[in-house]
């Protein structure tokens, strides 16, 4: 599962620590696309009304797959900068 979370982190999809209401998924997606957290939540609700049910399944999956902000820190690698899991 760490490779999935690392892939999400590399793509810039991380859950927000400060702007979260439930899990930080909408705020994280909004930040990735340059949208305010409130607007991304409104768009989520509009999508839920347009296509009922699908977001109820997608949100928990994203919550599980998207790492929390700061879980993966960029470090210097041979290929350049890339997120890696912190050493425990």
Secondary structure as GFF3:
##gff-version 3
##sequence-region A 1 88
A	DSSP	alpha_helix	2	11	.	.	.	ID=ss1
A	DSSP	alpha_helix	25	33	.	.	.	ID=ss2
A	DSSP	alpha_helix	37	50	.	.	.	ID=ss3
A	DSSP	alpha_helix	54	65	.	.	.	ID=ss4
A	DSSP	beta_strand	72	77	.	.	.	ID=ss5
A	DSSP	beta_strand	80	85	.	.	.	ID=ss6
###
